[in-house]
Amino acid sequence: MKTTNHKHVALVMVLFGLTVALASVSANATPDPIGVVIYERVFNDCPTSTLTTENMYPALVAIEDEHLDCGGFANLHAWRFSTDNIDAAVFNNNSAYTMCAILTISGEGDGEAGLSVSPWWSPLVDGRFNVRTTDGEVACFGGRLPFYSFTAANGVHYMKGDAIRLSLLYHPHGLSMADPATITYELVYENYSYSSGPLPFDEGNPAEDPPYGLWGMLNDGRVGGYMQAFLQAGNYDAGLRVEWSAICFQNLDAVGTEPATWGNVKAMYK
């Protein structure tokens, strides 16, 4: 008589349960981007600067801002994932996704750049996985994001001109106090890999639910990248170029329905 491998059955049942749980998020919870849209001069403290953008998604998105010789603070430019190459895609509380890019910051000036998971009230500014050239700090903060500093926790200091790979994974889980959404920040720099591990979101404002939800990134968010170039009054040569290469995005809504993604399911729950 054939014997049943109970451990194998248990594993199959666990994975099946995870598949059902992930599928129950919603078949259309997460957008499927086909490109990105660039938003120039979100902050425009130096309107006389020379701005150049390149959009060859997913191979490369580049933003270069030159002649930042104005008084004031900074110029801010952003890009956001899009499903129609016209408008930024809407990411809701129950989305499930990973994204990544290889980031390179160069130029005579200084600034900061990185990836964004932005909340509904600040879709082009807040919620940053941030790399800063002035002191090399790499940290995640703002908007709805749980704070994490790779500089404080792991001793990472970025040097301008280097390539650094940033990635994050957002999972909604149960969107409750007992089972909040989590985000995992990861980076690869100078051949070393670092991870924050899954970090839970706190509760949103109950007075704003509905329509925005609680215990996650909240509804009506936007996702992508940004560069913020600091101004240097009187320095005509001040400029900054930021490149995001090898950009990746994966919709995890249907992770359990595709055989090629079983590894992702197990990795997320190991």
QUIJOSUL-V824398 format. One line per field, one symbol per residue. ss: DSSP state (2 for helix, 1 for strand, 0 for the rest). psi: psi as a letter, one per 40 degrees, with the letter a starting at -180 (. if undefined). burial: + if it has 9 or more other C-alpha atoms within 8 Angstrom, else -. A space follows every 10 residues. Layout:
BEGIN
ss: ???
psi: ???
burial: ???
END
This chain:
BEGIN
ss: 0000022222 2222222222 2220000000 0000111111 1111000001 1111110001 1111110000 0001111111 1100000000 1000001111 1111110000 1111111100 0000000111 1100000111 1000000112 2222000000 0011111111 1000000000 0111111110 0111100011 0000022200 0000000000 1111111111 0000000011 1111111111 1000222022 2222222220
psi: ihihgddddd dddddddddd dddedhdfdh igieaiihhi fdhfegeeih hhihgfhedh hihhhifffi iacihhiiii iieefdihih hideihiiii ihhhhiieai aiiaihgiid egeedighgh hhddeehhih iibehhihhd dddefhhhhh eihhhiiihh hdbefiddgi iihhhiihhf eiiiieihhi iahahdeehi eeaifaeiif iihbiihhhi ighegdehih hhhhifhihh hedfdeehde eddddddde.
burial: --------+- ----++-+++ -++-+-+-++ +-++++++-- -+-+++--+- ----+-++-+ ++++++++++ +--+++++++ +++-+--++- ++++++++++ +++++++-++ ++++++++++ -++--+++++ +++--+++++ ++++++-+++ +----+++-+ --++++++++ ++--++---+ +++++++++- ---+-+--++ ++++---++- -+++++++++ ++++++++++ +++-+-++++ +++++++++- ++++++---- ++--++----
END
